[in-house]
Amino acid sequence: MKTIRPSTLFFILILASVGIVTLTACQPETTESGQPLPERMEYAIVLHGGAGVISRDIDDEVRDGYLASLEEALTIGRDLLDAGGSSLDAVEQVIRYLEDDERFNAGRGAVFTSEGRHELDASIMDGRDLNAGAVAGVRTVKNPISLARNVMEESRHVMFAGDGAERFADMMDVERVDNSWFNTDRRRQQLERARDQAALHDGTQAHPDVHPFGTVGAAALDRDGNLAAGTSTGGMTNKMPGRIGDSPVIAAGTYADNNTCAVSATGHGEKFIRNAVAYQICAIMEFQDATLAEAARIVIHEKLDEGDGGIIAVDYLGNISMEFSSPGMFRGAADSDGRFEVAIWE
């Protein structure tokens, strides 16, 4: 019988080893049950401009203006992500655009307090490490979402409020404006109507606002697989000075975790705080093995009352949810597969 030289045997073993490695590398990753793991999109982004009683009878020009603003904001976020930008940058830039657009209740165009001033709230969260920053009751910061990011990245705290937030803004390189810069005639008229309504004491609303739950927000997944979310608002028309809603409250109005999803909420702030809405969606995904769509439906339609508002969210795979129980929600979504859409009603 012919013997095989050691050098030849070694070469055969090397080939066999390479073959095994090659075959193994070609096998798709699987779950514990043997099912192929779903593929992650390269990037995805979703945004909102508030939810509430949005009449379908609004003028075509008004409707088209909202849709055009949503498209522009969505384009900013999509293009940034497509170029390899981070989810944090996309969220901040989208919200800055919406804060500067007086159609929305954040930044310029924010609603008035009962004293006829503006107090603005915002928060942002990084899904990589659960780091977060928030500001509440700021009065002179042109773009509160950027100050919230400064809190996250330049301080050892999570939230600053009122005078403390204003003093922190003094330390940061953020643009400042007089409180009157946020004024618009439309919001002044809403304040006057709200005061008249409050005087009636019967809960009627003869002149429904286009946008009573006005808040803006965004959530994004970037090419590195990192999630981020942010929210910004002027709060409620005719609110008492010092009132803080869910938007700057991490876990209520904003939450992001790379293991589950990123969420931004808009609606009845007190209820969203009591139900920790943004975090609860992530928790249902994590502890009940639910999909993002399932978790969002449970929270919006079972934990809250119909009409309370809605959420936008993106999960770690790039799946998007835009769930709401109010008559409408200004919203938009885009991803690396070519999706690009904006809408107001169902």
C-alpha positions as a LaTeX table, in Angstrom:
\begin{tabular}{lrrr}
\hline
Residue & $x$ (\AA) & $y$ (\AA) & $z$ (\AA) \\
\hline
Met1 & 0.00 & 0.00 & 0.00 \\
Lys2 & 1.29 & 3.40 & $-0.98$ \\
Thr3 & 2.04 & 5.71 & 1.90 \\
Ile4 & 1.31 & 9.45 & 1.98 \\
Arg5 & 4.21 & 11.69 & 2.83 \\
Pro6 & 3.70 & 13.92 & 5.89 \\
Ser7 & 4.05 & 17.09 & 3.82 \\
Thr8 & 1.31 & 15.92 & 1.44 \\
Leu9 & $-0.96$ & 14.96 & 4.34 \\
Phe10 & $-0.44$ & 18.39 & 5.90 \\
Phe11 & $-1.39$ & 20.07 & 2.60 \\
Ile12 & $-4.56$ & 17.97 & 2.34 \\
Leu13 & $-5.54$ & 18.89 & 5.88 \\
Ile14 & $-5.01$ & 22.57 & 5.14 \\
Leu15 & $-7.27$ & 22.34 & 2.06 \\
Ala16 & $-9.91$ & 20.51 & 4.02 \\
Ser17 & $-9.76$ & 23.10 & 6.76 \\
Val18 & $-10.12$ & 25.96 & 4.29 \\
Gly19 & $-13.03$ & 24.18 & 2.67 \\
Ile20 & $-14.78$ & 23.73 & 5.98 \\
Val21 & $-14.23$ & 27.34 & 6.91 \\
Thr22 & $-15.48$ & 28.49 & 3.53 \\
Leu23 & $-18.59$ & 26.34 & 3.75 \\
Thr24 & $-19.28$ & 27.53 & 7.25 \\
Ala25 & $-18.88$ & 31.18 & 6.27 \\
Cys26 & $-21.40$ & 30.73 & 3.48 \\
Gln27 & $-24.06$ & 29.50 & 5.86 \\
Pro28 & $-26.54$ & 32.24 & 6.92 \\
Glu29 & $-26.71$ & 33.17 & 10.60 \\
Thr30 & $-29.66$ & 31.59 & 12.35 \\
Thr31 & $-31.70$ & 32.04 & 15.50 \\
Glu32 & $-31.75$ & 29.46 & 18.31 \\
Ser33 & $-34.67$ & 27.76 & 16.54 \\
Gly34 & $-32.67$ & 27.50 & 13.32 \\
Gln35 & $-34.52$ & 30.27 & 11.47 \\
Pro36 & $-32.43$ & 32.70 & 9.39 \\
Leu37 & $-31.86$ & 36.03 & 11.12 \\
Pro38 & $-33.72$ & 38.91 & 9.44 \\
Glu39 & $-31.57$ & 41.36 & 7.54 \\
Arg40 & $-31.04$ & 44.87 & 8.83 \\
Met41 & $-31.67$ & 47.83 & 6.54 \\
Glu42 & $-28.75$ & 50.12 & 5.91 \\
Tyr43 & $-30.66$ & 53.04 & 7.42 \\
Ala44 & $-34.16$ & 54.24 & 8.21 \\
Ile45 & $-35.75$ & 57.40 & 9.57 \\
Val46 & $-39.21$ & 58.40 & 10.72 \\
Leu47 & $-40.53$ & 61.75 & 11.93 \\
His48 & $-43.67$ & 63.41 & 13.23 \\
Gly49 & $-45.01$ & 66.94 & 13.51 \\
Gly50 & $-47.69$ & 66.30 & 16.10 \\
Ala51 & $-50.96$ & 64.43 & 16.43 \\
Gly52 & $-54.47$ & 65.56 & 17.24 \\
Val53 & $-57.77$ & 66.69 & 15.77 \\
Ile54 & $-56.58$ & 67.59 & 12.31 \\
Ser55 & $-59.61$ & 68.38 & 10.18 \\
Arg56 & $-59.73$ & 67.01 & 6.66 \\
Asp57 & $-61.46$ & 70.27 & 5.72 \\
Ile58 & $-58.34$ & 72.41 & 6.13 \\
Asp59 & $-57.51$ & 74.52 & 3.09 \\
Asp60 & $-55.56$ & 72.81 & 0.34 \\
Glu61 & $-52.83$ & 75.43 & 0.65 \\
Val62 & $-52.45$ & 74.73 & 4.38 \\
Arg63 & $-52.39$ & 70.97 & 3.83 \\
Asp64 & $-49.85$ & 71.24 & 1.02 \\
Gly65 & $-47.68$ & 73.49 & 3.18 \\
Tyr66 & $-47.54$ & 70.90 & 5.95 \\
Leu67 & $-46.76$ & 68.11 & 3.51 \\
Ala68 & $-44.00$ & 70.14 & 1.84 \\
Ser69 & $-42.40$ & 70.86 & 5.22 \\
Leu70 & $-42.53$ & 67.20 & 6.18 \\
Glu71 & $-40.96$ & 66.22 & 2.86 \\
Glu72 & $-38.13$ & 68.72 & 3.31 \\
Ala73 & $-37.42$ & 67.57 & 6.86 \\
Leu74 & $-37.50$ & 63.94 & 5.77 \\
Thr75 & $-35.14$ & 64.66 & 2.88 \\
Ile76 & $-32.65$ & 66.27 & 5.27 \\
Gly77 & $-32.60$ & 63.19 & 7.47 \\
Arg78 & $-32.55$ & 60.66 & 4.64 \\
Asp79 & $-29.73$ & 62.36 & 2.79 \\
Leu80 & $-27.63$ & 62.64 & 5.93 \\
Leu81 & $-28.05$ & 58.94 & 6.71 \\
Asp82 & $-27.48$ & 57.93 & 3.08 \\
Ala83 & $-24.14$ & 59.76 & 3.18 \\
Gly84 & $-23.10$ & 57.77 & 6.23 \\
Gly85 & $-24.09$ & 60.28 & 8.90 \\
Ser86 & $-25.04$ & 59.21 & 12.41 \\
Ser87 & $-28.55$ & 58.67 & 13.67 \\
Leu88 & $-27.95$ & 61.36 & 16.32 \\
Asp89 & $-27.02$ & 63.93 & 13.70 \\
Ala90 & $-30.03$ & 62.99 & 11.57 \\
Val91 & $-32.43$ & 63.31 & 14.49 \\
Glu92 & $-31.00$ & 66.66 & 15.58 \\
Gln93 & $-30.97$ & 68.19 & 12.09 \\
Val94 & $-34.50$ & 67.06 & 11.26 \\
Ile95 & $-35.85$ & 68.47 & 14.51 \\
Arg96 & $-33.94$ & 71.73 & 14.09 \\
Tyr97 & $-35.63$ & 72.18 & 10.72 \\
Leu98 & $-39.05$ & 71.58 & 12.23 \\
Glu99 & $-38.29$ & 73.89 & 15.16 \\
Asp100 & $-37.60$ & 76.69 & 12.67 \\
Asp101 & $-40.84$ & 76.07 & 10.75 \\
Glu102 & $-43.67$ & 78.04 & 12.34 \\
Arg103 & $-46.26$ & 75.52 & 11.18 \\
Phe104 & $-45.25$ & 73.28 & 14.06 \\
Asn105 & $-45.46$ & 73.70 & 17.83 \\
Ala106 & $-41.73$ & 73.71 & 18.56 \\
Gly107 & $-39.32$ & 76.62 & 18.38 \\
Arg108 & $-40.75$ & 79.40 & 16.25 \\
Gly109 & $-44.49$ & 78.88 & 16.18 \\
Ala110 & $-44.60$ & 77.38 & 19.68 \\
Val111 & $-47.82$ & 77.86 & 21.64 \\
Phe112 & $-48.23$ & 80.43 & 24.39 \\
Thr113 & $-48.45$ & 79.79 & 28.13 \\
Ser114 & $-51.31$ & 81.33 & 30.11 \\
Glu115 & $-49.03$ & 84.31 & 30.75 \\
Gly116 & $-48.50$ & 84.90 & 27.03 \\
Arg117 & $-44.91$ & 83.61 & 26.88 \\
His118 & $-43.16$ & 80.55 & 25.45 \\
Glu119 & $-41.54$ & 77.74 & 27.44 \\
Leu120 & $-39.89$ & 75.08 & 25.29 \\
Asp121 & $-38.96$ & 71.46 & 26.03 \\
Ala122 & $-36.77$ & 68.95 & 24.17 \\
Ser123 & $-34.88$ & 65.71 & 24.64 \\
Ile124 & $-32.57$ & 63.41 & 22.70 \\
Met125 & $-31.29$ & 59.88 & 23.37 \\
Asp126 & $-28.48$ & 57.70 & 22.02 \\
Gly127 & $-29.38$ & 54.03 & 21.64 \\
Arg128 & $-25.75$ & 52.89 & 21.81 \\
Asp129 & $-25.30$ & 53.54 & 25.52 \\
Leu130 & $-28.65$ & 54.92 & 26.74 \\
Asn131 & $-27.08$ & 58.34 & 27.15 \\
Ala132 & $-29.63$ & 61.14 & 27.05 \\
Gly133 & $-30.08$ & 64.87 & 27.42 \\
Ala134 & $-33.11$ & 67.09 & 27.97 \\
Val135 & $-34.14$ & 70.68 & 28.66 \\
Ala136 & $-37.45$ & 71.99 & 29.95 \\
Gly137 & $-38.93$ & 75.45 & 30.18 \\
Val138 & $-36.26$ & 77.20 & 28.11 \\
Arg139 & $-37.19$ & 80.68 & 26.94 \\
Thr140 & $-34.38$ & 82.06 & 24.76 \\
Val141 & $-32.86$ & 79.04 & 22.99 \\
Lys142 & $-33.66$ & 79.09 & 19.28 \\
Asn143 & $-33.21$ & 75.32 & 18.87 \\
Pro144 & $-33.86$ & 73.46 & 22.14 \\
Ile145 & $-32.99$ & 70.07 & 20.59 \\
Ser146 & $-29.38$ & 71.19 & 20.16 \\
Leu147 & $-29.18$ & 72.34 & 23.78 \\
Ala148 & $-30.58$ & 68.95 & 24.82 \\
Arg149 & $-27.74$ & 67.29 & 22.91 \\
Asn150 & $-25.28$ & 69.58 & 24.69 \\
Val151 & $-26.70$ & 68.39 & 28.00 \\
Met152 & $-26.09$ & 64.80 & 26.91 \\
Glu153 & $-22.58$ & 65.32 & 25.58 \\
Glu154 & $-21.19$ & 68.25 & 27.58 \\
Ser155 & $-22.56$ & 67.71 & 31.08 \\
Arg156 & $-22.78$ & 64.92 & 33.63 \\
His157 & $-26.55$ & 65.39 & 33.96 \\
Val158 & $-29.59$ & 64.34 & 31.95 \\
Met159 & $-31.99$ & 67.29 & 32.33 \\
Phe160 & $-31.84$ & 71.01 & 33.02 \\
Ala161 & $-34.99$ & 73.09 & 33.56 \\
Gly162 & $-35.97$ & 76.76 & 33.71 \\
Asp163 & $-33.29$ & 79.16 & 34.87 \\
Gly164 & $-30.79$ & 76.32 & 35.20 \\
Ala165 & $-31.30$ & 75.41 & 31.55 \\
Glu166 & $-30.88$ & 79.07 & 30.57 \\
Arg167 & $-27.62$ & 79.29 & 32.52 \\
Phe168 & $-26.37$ & 76.09 & 30.90 \\
Ala169 & $-27.22$ & 77.62 & 27.51 \\
Asp170 & $-25.00$ & 80.58 & 28.46 \\
Met171 & $-22.12$ & 78.13 & 28.66 \\
Met172 & $-22.86$ & 76.47 & 25.32 \\
Asp173 & $-22.46$ & 77.69 & 21.76 \\
Val174 & $-26.18$ & 77.76 & 20.94 \\
Glu175 & $-28.10$ & 80.51 & 19.18 \\
Arg176 & $-30.23$ & 82.69 & 21.46 \\
Val177 & $-33.27$ & 84.80 & 20.62 \\
Asp178 & $-35.72$ & 87.01 & 22.46 \\
Asn179 & $-38.79$ & 85.14 & 23.66 \\
Ser180 & $-40.93$ & 87.19 & 21.27 \\
Trp181 & $-39.09$ & 85.59 & 18.33 \\
Phe182 & $-41.27$ & 82.49 & 18.82 \\
Asn183 & $-44.50$ & 84.52 & 18.46 \\
Thr184 & $-46.91$ & 83.95 & 15.59 \\
Asp185 & $-50.36$ & 85.41 & 15.02 \\
Arg186 & $-51.90$ & 81.96 & 14.70 \\
Arg187 & $-50.65$ & 80.86 & 18.11 \\
Arg188 & $-51.83$ & 84.14 & 19.67 \\
Gln189 & $-55.30$ & 83.50 & 18.29 \\
Gln190 & $-55.21$ & 79.96 & 19.68 \\
Leu191 & $-54.36$ & 81.35 & 23.12 \\
Glu192 & $-57.29$ & 83.75 & 22.97 \\
Arg193 & $-59.66$ & 80.95 & 21.97 \\
Ala194 & $-58.31$ & 78.72 & 24.74 \\
Arg195 & $-58.88$ & 81.47 & 27.28 \\
Asp196 & $-62.43$ & 81.96 & 26.05 \\
Gln197 & $-63.03$ & 78.22 & 26.19 \\
Ala198 & $-61.67$ & 78.00 & 29.73 \\
Ala199 & $-64.05$ & 80.76 & 30.75 \\
Leu200 & $-67.02$ & 78.68 & 29.58 \\
His201 & $-66.18$ & 75.85 & 32.01 \\
Asp202 & $-68.14$ & 73.37 & 29.91 \\
Gly203 & $-65.34$ & 71.67 & 28.02 \\
Thr204 & $-66.65$ & 72.65 & 24.59 \\
Gln205 & $-64.30$ & 73.59 & 21.82 \\
Ala206 & $-66.10$ & 75.62 & 19.24 \\
His207 & $-62.90$ & 76.40 & 17.33 \\
Pro208 & $-60.77$ & 73.26 & 17.26 \\
Asp209 & $-57.09$ & 73.89 & 16.61 \\
Val210 & $-55.50$ & 72.28 & 13.60 \\
His211 & $-52.77$ & 71.03 & 15.86 \\
Pro212 & $-53.61$ & 70.83 & 19.61 \\
Phe213 & $-51.04$ & 68.13 & 20.38 \\
Gly214 & $-48.29$ & 69.83 & 18.43 \\
Thr215 & $-44.86$ & 68.36 & 19.02 \\
Val216 & $-42.09$ & 67.38 & 16.63 \\
Gly217 & $-39.83$ & 64.37 & 16.79 \\
Ala218 & $-37.65$ & 61.94 & 14.88 \\
Ala219 & $-36.16$ & 58.49 & 15.28 \\
Ala220 & $-33.40$ & 57.01 & 13.12 \\
Leu221 & $-31.23$ & 53.96 & 12.45 \\
Asp222 & $-27.85$ & 54.62 & 10.81 \\
Arg223 & $-25.48$ & 52.47 & 8.75 \\
Asp224 & $-23.56$ & 51.48 & 11.88 \\
Gly225 & $-26.71$ & 50.01 & 13.41 \\
Asn226 & $-27.11$ & 52.76 & 15.98 \\
Leu227 & $-30.51$ & 54.11 & 16.99 \\
Ala228 & $-31.40$ & 57.59 & 18.22 \\
Ala229 & $-34.57$ & 59.53 & 19.01 \\
Gly230 & $-35.48$ & 63.10 & 19.85 \\
Thr231 & $-38.54$ & 65.22 & 20.61 \\
Ser232 & $-39.20$ & 68.97 & 20.86 \\
Thr233 & $-42.30$ & 70.97 & 21.78 \\
Gly234 & $-43.84$ & 74.21 & 22.93 \\
Gly235 & $-46.24$ & 72.26 & 25.12 \\
Met236 & $-49.96$ & 72.94 & 25.50 \\
Thr237 & $-51.74$ & 76.16 & 24.59 \\
Asn238 & $-52.61$ & 78.16 & 27.71 \\
Lys239 & $-50.56$ & 75.86 & 29.94 \\
Met240 & $-49.64$ & 77.05 & 33.40 \\
Pro241 & $-46.11$ & 78.49 & 33.63 \\
Gly242 & $-43.65$ & 75.78 & 34.60 \\
Arg243 & $-45.77$ & 72.93 & 33.27 \\
Ile244 & $-43.64$ & 70.17 & 31.76 \\
Gly245 & $-45.08$ & 67.48 & 29.51 \\
Asp246 & $-43.70$ & 64.20 & 28.23 \\
Ser247 & $-41.42$ & 65.54 & 25.48 \\
Pro248 & $-38.35$ & 66.18 & 27.68 \\
Val249 & $-39.01$ & 63.19 & 29.93 \\
Ile250 & $-36.82$ & 60.24 & 28.97 \\
Ala251 & $-38.95$ & 57.05 & 28.83 \\
Ala252 & $-42.17$ & 59.03 & 28.38 \\
Gly253 & $-41.72$ & 61.12 & 25.23 \\
Thr254 & $-38.34$ & 59.85 & 24.01 \\
Tyr255 & $-36.42$ & 56.59 & 24.26 \\
Ala256 & $-33.76$ & 54.74 & 22.25 \\
Asp257 & $-32.03$ & 51.41 & 22.80 \\
Asn258 & $-29.99$ & 49.63 & 20.13 \\
Asn259 & $-31.36$ & 46.30 & 21.37 \\
Thr260 & $-34.97$ & 47.22 & 20.59 \\
Cys261 & $-36.06$ & 50.52 & 19.06 \\
Ala262 & $-36.09$ & 54.31 & 19.10 \\
Val263 & $-39.34$ & 56.16 & 19.88 \\
Ser264 & $-40.65$ & 59.74 & 19.84 \\
Ala265 & $-44.14$ & 60.46 & 21.14 \\
Thr266 & $-46.75$ & 63.16 & 20.63 \\
Gly267 & $-50.01$ & 63.53 & 22.48 \\
His268 & $-51.54$ & 64.14 & 25.89 \\
Gly269 & $-48.32$ & 64.65 & 27.84 \\
Glu270 & $-49.60$ & 63.82 & 31.30 \\
Lys271 & $-50.92$ & 60.44 & 30.14 \\
Phe272 & $-47.73$ & 59.67 & 28.25 \\
Ile273 & $-45.73$ & 60.35 & 31.41 \\
Arg274 & $-47.95$ & 58.16 & 33.58 \\
Asn275 & $-47.63$ & 55.29 & 31.13 \\
Ala276 & $-43.92$ & 55.73 & 30.29 \\
Val277 & $-45.04$ & 55.33 & 26.69 \\
Ala278 & $-41.74$ & 55.46 & 24.82 \\
Tyr279 & $-39.95$ & 53.03 & 27.13 \\
Gln280 & $-42.95$ & 50.74 & 27.44 \\
Ile281 & $-42.87$ & 50.08 & 23.71 \\
Cys282 & $-39.21$ & 49.07 & 23.96 \\
Ala283 & $-39.92$ & 46.94 & 27.05 \\
Ile284 & $-42.76$ & 45.04 & 25.38 \\
Met285 & $-40.41$ & 44.23 & 22.50 \\
Glu286 & $-37.68$ & 43.07 & 24.86 \\
Phe287 & $-39.64$ & 41.14 & 27.47 \\
Gln288 & $-42.61$ & 39.88 & 25.45 \\
Asp289 & $-40.67$ & 39.18 & 22.24 \\
Ala290 & $-43.12$ & 41.38 & 20.34 \\
Thr291 & $-42.45$ & 43.13 & 17.05 \\
Leu292 & $-42.29$ & 46.90 & 16.96 \\
Ala293 & $-45.68$ & 47.08 & 15.28 \\
Glu294 & $-47.25$ & 44.84 & 17.94 \\
Ala295 & $-45.72$ & 46.77 & 20.82 \\
Ala296 & $-46.82$ & 50.13 & 19.42 \\
Arg297 & $-50.40$ & 48.94 & 18.91 \\
Ile298 & $-50.61$ & 47.59 & 22.46 \\
Val299 & $-49.43$ & 50.83 & 24.04 \\
Ile300 & $-51.35$ & 53.30 & 21.87 \\
His301 & $-54.64$ & 51.40 & 21.68 \\
Glu302 & $-54.71$ & 49.38 & 24.91 \\
Lys303 & $-52.68$ & 51.31 & 27.48 \\
Leu304 & $-53.92$ & 54.75 & 26.41 \\
Asp305 & $-57.35$ & 56.10 & 25.53 \\
Glu306 & $-58.43$ & 56.65 & 21.95 \\
Gly307 & $-57.52$ & 60.14 & 20.84 \\
Asp308 & $-54.57$ & 60.52 & 23.23 \\
Gly309 & $-52.01$ & 60.83 & 20.42 \\
Gly310 & $-49.39$ & 58.63 & 18.79 \\
Ile311 & $-45.77$ & 57.63 & 18.33 \\
Ile312 & $-43.22$ & 57.19 & 15.61 \\
Ala313 & $-40.52$ & 54.54 & 16.01 \\
Val314 & $-37.86$ & 52.53 & 14.21 \\
Asp315 & $-36.43$ & 49.24 & 15.45 \\
Tyr316 & $-32.91$ & 47.79 & 15.27 \\
Leu317 & $-33.67$ & 46.20 & 11.88 \\
Gly318 & $-35.08$ & 49.37 & 10.30 \\
Asn319 & $-38.76$ & 48.49 & 10.64 \\
Ile320 & $-40.87$ & 51.61 & 11.09 \\
Ser321 & $-44.07$ & 52.23 & 13.06 \\
Met322 & $-46.28$ & 55.32 & 12.93 \\
Glu323 & $-49.12$ & 54.42 & 15.29 \\
Phe324 & $-51.75$ & 56.91 & 16.46 \\
Ser325 & $-55.31$ & 56.94 & 17.80 \\
Ser326 & $-56.10$ & 60.59 & 17.13 \\
Pro327 & $-57.82$ & 61.66 & 13.88 \\
Gly328 & $-54.48$ & 62.56 & 12.34 \\
Met329 & $-50.72$ & 62.77 & 12.81 \\
Phe330 & $-48.25$ & 64.73 & 10.69 \\
Arg331 & $-45.61$ & 62.14 & 9.82 \\
Gly332 & $-43.06$ & 60.83 & 7.35 \\
Ala333 & $-40.81$ & 57.81 & 6.82 \\
Ala334 & $-37.85$ & 56.91 & 4.60 \\
Asp335 & $-35.33$ & 54.08 & 4.38 \\
Ser336 & $-32.47$ & 52.63 & 2.35 \\
Asp337 & $-34.87$ & 50.45 & 0.35 \\
Gly338 & $-36.33$ & 53.53 & $-1.33$ \\
Arg339 & $-39.32$ & 54.20 & 0.90 \\
Phe340 & $-40.20$ & 57.89 & 1.10 \\
Glu341 & $-43.64$ & 59.00 & 2.23 \\
Val342 & $-45.38$ & 61.73 & 4.18 \\
Ala343 & $-48.97$ & 61.77 & 5.41 \\
Ile344 & $-51.44$ & 63.42 & 7.76 \\
Trp345 & $-54.43$ & 61.13 & 7.97 \\
Glu346 & $-54.78$ & 57.34 & 7.66 \\
\hline
\end{tabular}
